[in-house]
Amino acid sequence: MINNPTEEVNRVLQQAHVAFLSYKNFSGKQKAAFLRAIADEIEALGAELVSTAMRETNLPEARIINERGRTTGHCRMFADLVEEGSWVEARVDTALPNRIPAPKPDMRKMLVPIGPVVVFGAANFPLAYSTAGGDTASALAAGCPVIVKAHPAHLETSKLVAAAIEKAAAKTGMPQGVFQHVHGEGFEIGQALVKHPFTKAVGFTGSLVGGKALFDLANQRPEPIPVFAEMSSINPVILLPETLSRDAAKTASQLAGSITLGVGQFCTNPGLIIAIDDAALASFIATLVTEIEKSLPGTMLHQGIADNYAKRLTQTLAQKGVKAEGQSANGNAAQGTPLVASVAAETFLQNPTLSEEVFGPFSLIVKCKDTNELHQVITKSHGQLTATIIGDEAEISKHKVLINMLIEKAGRLIINGVPTGVEVCPAQMHGGPYPATTDSRFTAVGTDAIKRFVRPVTFQNFPESLLPTELKTENPLGIWRLFNNEQKK
């Protein structure tokens, strides 16, 4: 526990700033060695890490092992990226001294790190979105020191991983302060971290209330900084009627598994199902209810999440026109009870509360009179991480307007799948319009996550000896050159 948050935060950020002055110039090869060492040290924690995470989060062993693999895989993915080098998007635009009417200077541009990054650990991912998760890995890969604010729900897990990162830093000759780990109850230390002048960006995964508070705080600074916050998404699933009439049972079973996966504690949980109100939808609901009733309540990550789920579920079911269609057997106070409900689209459109996230194993079915009303529901929807369409190619081809509408609403569009399960790969977009995230231009997963913590700089008329290595003519690794020709007079 930190006794004097202001003093401690100032010490930590001073160290991070000094570390940045050297770490920003480390080669891709050096940073790659660091990231791979982090992965190795996390794996070396072995059973102790797994058992500690299980005890603190109530997550099963298989989930923790899988998440550990995702975390180390992320580190190694970024290691490969920075070692190869082209991620800096170097541009070489050579001079045209004889251009008419004015000479053109030599212009060379690349991405450079922005400075110390504060990362807030996530409650629902003790490894993959926390101490050594995607935010930390991508910031370190960019050349930015990281300060992690541990999530109190899995503090011991965070300490173990932090020690592994510090050990990796020492083994690979990283500057002191390149990674630091802080913890403490309440909001004071988090606020101090965001407000400190040496902090240049924030990574956050959590509630809309928490993310928006950090975003507002960062923009009240004398020097505003970016906050990359993933906050709230109900990930609408649209069921097209012709396909649903043929595959109602299959679709219901598929979605039931996604709704209840991990006790619904995923940012990509399908919290909203939208369809035309007809016989096919009635058949779908009947099968979905059967599947939900067969499922079992699961212990949630911590009591705070369980309490919030129960509260939000009660509030939603109390709204006018909302009907509970089916649920599993009730669990204890620490468990989340899977439940599906329905509401008419007309009622949904008039009640903003029904568009709010219920974090847990819940989904609301919106019954639309026709396609026009379905479009109205999409139009009034908030920004989302994902949007899904269930339908065959022939039917989807009749709904190109719907696809274009969804492109405006979500960062990832899915056909005939479920939103849960976020593949870590270069093509992944894990982000979306507000309130899904604070900046829809960036992803929190995949290699492009590194772009959150860099900025472009142009070097004009620099001698070769003073250019960064990535921009030198004689060292073209990763360079995208633009060769100029004399313009015709």
C-alpha positions as CSV (number, residue, x, y, z in Angstrom):
1,M,0.0,0.0,0.0
2,I,1.3,3.5,-0.9
3,N,1.3,5.9,2.0
4,N,1.9,9.1,0.0
5,P,0.5,8.6,-3.5
6,T,1.6,12.0,-4.8
7,E,5.2,11.5,-3.7
8,E,5.3,7.9,-5.0
9,V,3.8,8.8,-8.4
10,N,6.3,11.7,-8.8
11,R,9.2,9.3,-8.0
12,V,7.9,6.7,-10.4
13,L,7.3,9.1,-13.3
14,Q,10.7,10.8,-12.8
15,Q,12.3,7.3,-13.2
16,A,10.1,6.6,-16.3
17,H,11.1,9.9,-17.9
18,V,14.8,9.3,-17.4
19,A,14.4,5.8,-18.7
20,F,12.6,7.1,-21.8
21,L,15.5,9.4,-22.7
22,S,17.6,6.3,-23.4
23,Y,15.0,3.5,-24.1
24,K,13.4,5.5,-27.0
25,N,16.7,5.0,-28.9
26,F,17.0,1.3,-28.3
27,S,17.1,-0.8,-31.5
28,G,14.4,-3.1,-32.5
29,K,16.6,-6.0,-31.8
30,Q,17.2,-4.8,-28.2
31,K,13.5,-4.3,-27.6
32,A,12.7,-7.7,-29.1
33,A,15.1,-9.4,-26.7
34,F,13.4,-7.7,-23.8
35,L,9.9,-8.7,-25.0
36,R,10.9,-12.3,-25.5
37,A,12.6,-12.4,-22.1
38,I,9.3,-11.2,-20.6
39,A,7.5,-14.1,-22.2
40,D,10.1,-16.5,-21.0
41,E,10.0,-15.2,-17.4
42,I,6.2,-15.4,-17.3
43,E,6.3,-19.0,-18.4
44,A,9.0,-19.7,-15.8
45,L,6.5,-18.7,-13.1
46,G,4.8,-22.0,-13.8
47,A,2.1,-23.4,-11.6
48,E,2.5,-20.6,-9.0
49,L,1.1,-18.0,-11.5
50,V,-1.8,-20.3,-12.6
51,S,-2.9,-21.2,-9.0
52,T,-2.6,-17.6,-7.8
53,A,-4.7,-16.3,-10.7
54,M,-7.3,-19.0,-10.2
55,R,-7.6,-18.2,-6.5
56,E,-8.0,-14.5,-7.1
57,T,-10.3,-14.5,-10.1
58,N,-12.4,-17.7,-9.8
59,L,-11.4,-18.5,-13.3
60,P,-10.7,-22.2,-14.2
61,E,-7.3,-23.5,-14.9
62,A,-7.8,-24.0,-18.6
63,R,-8.8,-20.3,-19.0
64,I,-5.8,-19.1,-17.0
65,I,-3.4,-21.3,-19.0
66,N,-5.0,-20.1,-22.3
67,E,-4.7,-16.5,-21.2
68,R,-1.1,-16.9,-20.2
69,G,-0.4,-18.2,-23.7
70,R,-2.1,-15.3,-25.2
71,T,-0.1,-12.9,-23.1
72,T,3.3,-14.4,-23.9
73,G,2.2,-14.7,-27.5
74,H,1.5,-11.0,-27.6
75,C,5.0,-10.3,-26.3
76,R,6.6,-12.5,-28.9
77,M,4.4,-11.1,-31.7
78,F,5.6,-7.5,-30.9
79,A,9.2,-8.8,-30.6
80,D,9.0,-10.1,-34.2
81,L,7.4,-6.8,-35.3
82,V,10.0,-4.4,-33.9
83,E,12.9,-6.7,-34.9
84,E,11.7,-6.7,-38.5
85,G,11.4,-2.9,-38.4
86,S,8.9,-1.8,-41.1
87,W,6.3,-0.9,-38.5
88,V,7.8,2.6,-38.1
89,E,6.3,3.4,-41.6
90,A,9.5,5.1,-42.8
91,R,9.0,7.4,-45.8
92,V,11.9,8.8,-47.8
93,D,10.9,11.6,-50.2
94,T,14.1,12.7,-51.8
95,A,15.0,16.3,-52.8
96,L,14.4,17.9,-56.1
97,P,16.8,20.9,-56.1
98,N,16.0,21.9,-59.7
99,R,12.2,21.8,-59.4
100,I,10.4,24.7,-60.9
101,P,9.1,27.1,-59.5
102,A,10.8,26.2,-56.2
103,P,13.3,23.5,-55.1
104,K,11.9,20.6,-53.0
105,P,13.7,19.7,-49.8
106,D,14.7,16.1,-48.7
107,M,11.9,14.9,-46.4
108,R,12.0,11.7,-44.4
109,K,9.3,10.6,-41.9
110,M,8.9,7.8,-39.4
111,L,7.0,6.9,-36.2
112,V,8.7,7.6,-32.9
113,P,7.6,6.8,-29.3
114,I,5.7,9.4,-27.3
115,G,6.9,8.8,-23.7
116,P,5.9,7.1,-20.5
117,V,2.6,5.2,-20.7
118,V,0.3,4.5,-17.7
119,V,-1.6,1.2,-18.0
120,F,-4.6,0.3,-15.8
121,G,-5.0,-3.5,-15.3
122,A,-8.4,-5.0,-16.3
123,A,-10.6,-6.9,-13.9
124,N,-11.8,-9.5,-16.4
125,F,-8.4,-10.5,-17.9
126,P,-5.8,-10.9,-15.1
127,L,-3.0,-11.6,-17.6
128,A,-3.9,-10.7,-21.2
129,Y,-5.2,-7.2,-20.4
130,S,-3.3,-6.5,-17.3
131,T,0.3,-6.3,-16.1
132,A,2.1,-7.7,-19.2
133,G,-1.0,-7.6,-21.5
134,G,-1.4,-6.0,-24.9
135,D,-1.2,-2.4,-23.7
136,T,2.1,-3.0,-21.9
137,A,3.6,-5.1,-24.6
138,S,2.7,-2.7,-27.4
139,A,3.9,0.4,-25.4
140,L,7.3,-1.3,-24.6
141,A,7.6,-2.4,-28.2
142,A,7.0,1.2,-29.3
143,G,9.9,2.4,-27.1
144,C,7.8,3.8,-24.2
145,P,8.4,3.0,-20.5
146,V,5.3,1.6,-18.8
147,I,3.8,2.2,-15.3
148,V,1.1,-0.4,-14.5
149,K,-1.6,0.4,-12.0
150,A,-2.5,-3.1,-10.7
151,H,-6.1,-4.0,-10.5
152,P,-6.9,-4.8,-6.8
153,A,-9.0,-7.8,-7.7
154,H,-5.9,-9.8,-8.7
155,L,-3.1,-8.0,-7.0
156,E,-0.9,-11.0,-6.2
157,T,-1.1,-12.2,-9.8
158,S,-0.1,-8.7,-10.9
159,K,2.9,-8.7,-8.5
160,L,4.1,-12.1,-9.9
161,V,4.0,-10.9,-13.5
162,A,5.6,-7.5,-12.6
163,A,8.5,-9.3,-10.9
164,A,8.9,-11.4,-14.1
165,I,9.0,-8.2,-16.3
166,E,11.5,-6.6,-13.9
167,K,13.7,-9.7,-14.1
168,A,13.5,-9.7,-17.9
169,A,14.5,-6.0,-17.9
170,A,17.6,-6.7,-15.8
171,K,18.6,-9.7,-17.9
172,T,18.4,-7.7,-21.1
173,G,20.1,-4.5,-19.9
174,M,17.1,-2.3,-20.0
175,P,17.3,1.1,-18.2
176,Q,16.0,1.3,-14.7
177,G,12.4,2.5,-14.7
178,V,11.5,1.1,-18.1
179,F,8.7,-0.8,-16.3
180,Q,7.2,0.0,-12.9
181,H,4.4,-1.5,-10.9
182,V,2.2,0.5,-8.5
183,H,-0.9,-0.4,-6.5
184,G,-3.3,1.1,-4.0
185,E,-7.0,1.3,-3.1
186,G,-9.2,4.2,-4.2
187,F,-8.9,6.7,-7.0
188,E,-6.1,9.0,-5.7
189,I,-3.1,7.2,-7.2
190,G,-4.8,6.6,-10.6
191,Q,-5.7,10.3,-10.8
192,A,-2.2,11.3,-9.9
193,L,-0.7,9.0,-12.5
194,V,-2.9,10.5,-15.3
195,K,-2.3,14.1,-14.2
196,H,1.5,13.9,-13.9
197,P,3.2,15.9,-16.7
198,F,5.6,13.1,-17.6
199,T,2.7,10.8,-18.5
200,K,2.1,10.9,-22.2
201,A,-0.7,8.3,-22.7
202,V,-3.0,6.0,-20.8
203,G,-4.3,2.5,-21.6
204,F,-7.4,1.4,-19.9
205,T,-9.9,-1.5,-20.1
206,G,-12.9,-1.4,-17.8
207,S,-16.2,0.4,-17.2
208,L,-17.6,3.4,-19.1
209,V,-17.7,5.4,-15.9
210,G,-14.0,4.7,-15.1
211,G,-12.8,5.2,-18.7
212,K,-14.7,8.4,-19.2
213,A,-13.4,9.8,-15.9
214,L,-9.8,9.1,-17.0
215,F,-10.5,10.6,-20.4
216,D,-12.0,13.8,-18.9
217,L,-9.1,14.1,-16.4
218,A,-6.5,13.7,-19.2
219,N,-8.2,16.4,-21.2
220,Q,-8.2,18.8,-18.3
221,R,-4.4,18.8,-18.1
222,P,-2.4,21.8,-19.2
223,E,-1.1,19.4,-21.8
224,P,-3.9,17.0,-22.8
225,I,-2.9,13.4,-23.5
226,P,-4.6,10.5,-25.3
227,V,-6.5,8.0,-23.3
228,F,-7.0,4.7,-25.1
229,A,-10.0,3.3,-23.1
230,E,-12.1,0.3,-24.0
231,M,-15.3,0.8,-22.0
232,S,-18.7,-0.4,-23.1
233,S,-20.2,-2.6,-25.8
234,I,-23.3,-4.7,-26.2
235,N,-22.2,-6.2,-29.6
236,P,-25.5,-6.5,-31.5
237,V,-26.3,-9.7,-33.4
238,I,-28.7,-9.3,-36.3
239,L,-30.7,-12.4,-37.3
240,L,-31.9,-12.3,-40.9
241,P,-35.3,-13.9,-41.3
242,E,-34.9,-16.3,-44.2
243,T,-31.8,-17.9,-42.8
244,L,-33.2,-18.0,-39.3
245,S,-36.3,-19.9,-40.6
246,R,-33.9,-22.7,-41.7
247,D,-31.3,-22.6,-38.9
248,A,-33.1,-21.3,-35.8
249,A,-32.0,-24.1,-33.5
250,K,-28.4,-24.1,-34.6
251,T,-28.2,-20.3,-34.3
252,A,-29.8,-20.4,-30.8
253,S,-27.3,-23.0,-29.6
254,Q,-24.4,-21.1,-31.0
255,L,-25.5,-17.8,-29.3
256,A,-26.3,-19.5,-26.0
257,G,-22.7,-20.7,-25.8
258,S,-21.4,-17.2,-26.5
259,I,-23.7,-15.5,-24.0
260,T,-22.7,-17.8,-21.1
261,L,-19.0,-18.2,-22.0
262,G,-16.9,-17.1,-19.1
263,V,-20.1,-16.2,-17.2
264,G,-20.6,-13.4,-19.8
265,Q,-17.5,-11.5,-18.5
266,F,-16.2,-10.5,-21.9
267,C,-16.2,-7.1,-23.6
268,T,-17.5,-8.9,-26.7
269,N,-20.4,-10.7,-25.1
270,P,-23.5,-10.6,-27.4
271,G,-25.7,-8.5,-25.2
272,L,-28.2,-7.5,-27.9
273,I,-30.0,-9.7,-30.5
274,I,-32.1,-7.9,-33.2
275,A,-34.5,-9.7,-35.5
276,I,-37.9,-9.5,-37.3
277,D,-40.7,-10.7,-35.1
278,D,-42.0,-13.8,-36.9
279,A,-42.4,-17.5,-36.5
280,A,-38.7,-18.1,-37.0
281,L,-37.8,-15.8,-34.2
282,A,-40.3,-17.5,-31.9
283,S,-38.7,-20.8,-32.7
284,F,-35.2,-19.3,-32.1
285,I,-36.3,-17.9,-28.7
286,A,-37.8,-21.2,-27.6
287,T,-34.5,-23.0,-28.3
288,L,-32.4,-20.3,-26.8
289,V,-34.4,-20.4,-23.6
290,T,-34.0,-24.2,-23.4
291,E,-30.2,-23.8,-23.8
292,I,-30.0,-21.0,-21.2
293,E,-32.1,-23.0,-18.7
294,K,-29.7,-25.9,-19.1
295,S,-26.7,-23.7,-18.3
296,L,-25.4,-23.2,-14.8
297,P,-24.7,-20.1,-12.8
298,G,-20.9,-19.4,-12.6
299,T,-18.9,-17.6,-10.0
300,M,-18.0,-14.2,-11.2
301,L,-14.5,-12.6,-11.1
302,H,-15.1,-10.8,-7.9
303,Q,-18.0,-9.7,-5.7
304,G,-18.1,-6.2,-7.1
305,I,-18.8,-7.5,-10.6
306,A,-21.4,-10.0,-9.3
307,D,-23.2,-7.2,-7.4
308,N,-23.1,-4.9,-10.4
309,Y,-24.5,-7.6,-12.6
310,A,-27.4,-8.3,-10.2
311,K,-28.1,-4.6,-10.0
312,R,-28.1,-3.9,-13.7
313,L,-30.1,-7.1,-14.4
314,T,-32.8,-6.0,-12.0
315,Q,-32.9,-2.5,-13.5
316,T,-33.2,-3.8,-17.0
317,L,-36.0,-6.3,-16.2
318,A,-37.9,-3.5,-14.4
319,Q,-38.1,-1.4,-17.5
320,K,-41.6,-1.2,-19.1
321,G,-42.1,-3.8,-21.8
322,V,-39.2,-6.0,-21.0
323,K,-40.0,-9.7,-20.6
324,A,-37.8,-12.3,-19.1
325,E,-37.9,-15.2,-21.5
326,G,-35.8,-17.7,-19.6
327,Q,-33.0,-18.2,-17.1
328,S,-30.9,-20.8,-15.5
329,A,-31.3,-21.8,-11.9
330,N,-30.5,-19.1,-9.4
331,G,-27.0,-19.2,-8.0
332,N,-25.5,-17.6,-4.9
333,A,-24.6,-14.0,-4.4
334,A,-21.2,-14.4,-6.0
335,Q,-22.6,-16.0,-9.1
336,G,-24.0,-14.7,-12.3
337,T,-27.4,-16.2,-13.4
338,P,-27.6,-16.6,-17.2
339,L,-30.8,-14.9,-18.5
340,V,-32.4,-13.7,-21.8
341,A,-35.2,-11.2,-22.1
342,S,-37.1,-9.6,-25.0
343,V,-38.6,-6.2,-25.8
344,A,-40.5,-4.7,-28.7
345,A,-38.3,-2.4,-30.9
346,E,-40.7,0.5,-30.5
347,T,-40.2,0.3,-26.7
348,F,-36.4,-0.2,-27.1
349,L,-36.1,2.9,-29.2
350,Q,-37.9,5.0,-26.6
351,N,-35.8,3.8,-23.6
352,P,-32.0,4.6,-23.6
353,T,-31.5,2.5,-20.5
354,L,-32.0,-0.6,-22.6
355,S,-29.0,0.2,-24.7
356,E,-26.7,0.1,-21.7
357,E,-24.3,-2.8,-21.1
358,V,-25.3,-5.5,-18.6
359,F,-21.9,-7.0,-17.9
360,G,-22.5,-10.7,-17.4
361,P,-24.4,-13.7,-19.0
362,F,-27.3,-11.7,-20.3
363,S,-28.8,-10.8,-23.7
364,L,-31.8,-8.7,-24.7
365,I,-33.8,-9.7,-27.8
366,V,-35.3,-6.8,-29.8
367,K,-38.3,-7.7,-31.8
368,C,-38.8,-5.6,-34.9
369,K,-41.9,-5.2,-37.0
370,D,-40.0,-5.0,-40.3
371,T,-36.6,-4.1,-41.9
372,N,-37.3,-0.4,-41.5
373,E,-37.7,-0.7,-37.8
374,L,-34.6,-2.9,-37.6
375,H,-32.7,-0.1,-39.3
376,Q,-34.0,2.4,-36.8
377,V,-32.6,0.2,-34.0
378,I,-29.2,0.1,-35.6
379,T,-29.3,3.8,-36.3
380,K,-30.0,4.7,-32.7
381,S,-27.4,2.2,-31.4
382,H,-24.2,3.4,-29.7
383,G,-20.7,2.6,-31.0
384,Q,-19.7,-1.0,-30.6
385,L,-16.6,-3.3,-30.6
386,T,-18.4,-5.8,-32.8
387,A,-21.6,-6.3,-34.9
388,T,-22.7,-9.7,-36.2
389,I,-25.0,-10.7,-39.0
390,I,-26.4,-14.2,-39.2
391,G,-27.5,-15.1,-42.7
392,D,-26.4,-16.8,-45.9
393,E,-24.6,-15.0,-48.6
394,A,-27.7,-14.7,-50.9
395,E,-29.8,-13.1,-48.1
396,I,-27.0,-10.9,-46.8
397,S,-26.5,-9.5,-50.4
398,K,-30.0,-8.1,-50.1
399,H,-29.0,-6.1,-47.0
400,K,-26.0,-4.1,-48.2
401,V,-27.6,-1.0,-46.6
402,L,-27.5,-2.8,-43.3
403,I,-23.8,-3.6,-43.7
404,N,-23.0,0.0,-44.5
405,M,-24.9,1.0,-41.4
406,L,-22.9,-1.4,-39.2
407,I,-19.6,-0.2,-40.6
408,E,-20.5,3.2,-39.0
409,K,-21.2,1.5,-35.7
410,A,-18.5,-1.1,-35.0
411,G,-14.9,-1.9,-35.3
412,R,-15.3,-5.5,-36.3
413,L,-18.1,-7.0,-38.5
414,I,-18.8,-10.7,-38.3
415,I,-20.8,-13.0,-40.5
416,N,-22.2,-16.2,-39.2
417,G,-20.0,-16.3,-36.1
418,V,-20.0,-15.1,-32.5
419,P,-18.2,-12.0,-31.2
420,T,-16.6,-13.7,-28.3
421,G,-13.1,-14.9,-29.1
422,V,-10.7,-12.2,-30.2
423,E,-8.0,-13.5,-32.5
424,V,-4.6,-11.9,-32.0
425,C,-3.3,-11.1,-35.4
426,P,-2.3,-8.2,-37.6
427,A,-5.8,-7.9,-39.2
428,Q,-7.6,-7.6,-35.9
429,M,-9.5,-4.4,-35.0
430,H,-10.5,-4.4,-31.4
431,G,-11.9,-1.0,-30.9
432,G,-14.9,1.0,-32.1
433,P,-16.8,4.3,-31.9
434,Y,-17.7,5.8,-28.5
435,P,-18.6,4.5,-26.0
436,A,-16.9,1.2,-27.1
437,T,-13.6,3.1,-26.9
438,T,-12.4,6.7,-26.6
439,D,-10.7,6.6,-30.1
440,S,-12.1,4.4,-32.8
441,R,-9.0,4.9,-35.0
442,F,-7.0,2.4,-32.9
443,T,-7.0,-1.2,-31.9
444,A,-6.1,-2.7,-28.6
445,V,-5.3,-6.1,-30.1
446,G,-2.9,-7.1,-32.9
447,T,0.3,-5.5,-34.2
448,D,-1.4,-2.2,-35.0
449,A,-1.9,-1.6,-31.2
450,I,1.6,-0.2,-31.2
451,K,0.4,2.8,-33.2
452,R,-1.4,4.2,-30.1
453,F,1.9,5.0,-28.5
454,V,3.8,6.7,-31.3
455,R,3.7,9.8,-33.4
456,P,5.1,10.8,-36.8
457,V,8.1,13.0,-37.1
458,T,9.6,14.4,-40.3
459,F,13.3,15.0,-40.7
460,Q,13.9,17.7,-43.3
461,N,17.3,18.2,-45.0
462,F,19.1,16.1,-42.4
463,P,22.6,14.9,-43.3
464,E,22.9,11.1,-43.5
465,S,25.0,11.0,-40.4
466,L,22.3,12.6,-38.2
467,L,19.3,10.6,-39.5
468,P,17.7,7.8,-37.5
469,T,18.9,4.4,-38.7
470,E,15.5,3.6,-40.2
471,L,15.8,6.6,-42.5
472,K,19.3,6.3,-43.7
473,T,19.7,5.8,-47.4
474,E,22.4,3.2,-47.0
475,N,20.3,1.2,-44.5
476,P,16.9,0.7,-46.2
477,L,15.5,-1.9,-43.8
478,G,11.8,-1.2,-43.5
479,I,11.9,1.9,-45.7
480,W,9.2,2.8,-48.1
481,R,10.9,5.1,-50.6
482,L,9.2,7.6,-52.8
483,F,11.6,8.3,-55.7
484,N,11.0,11.7,-57.4
485,N,11.4,12.6,-61.0
486,E,12.1,16.0,-62.3
487,Q,8.8,17.7,-63.2
488,K,8.4,18.6,-66.9
489,K,8.8,22.3,-67.5
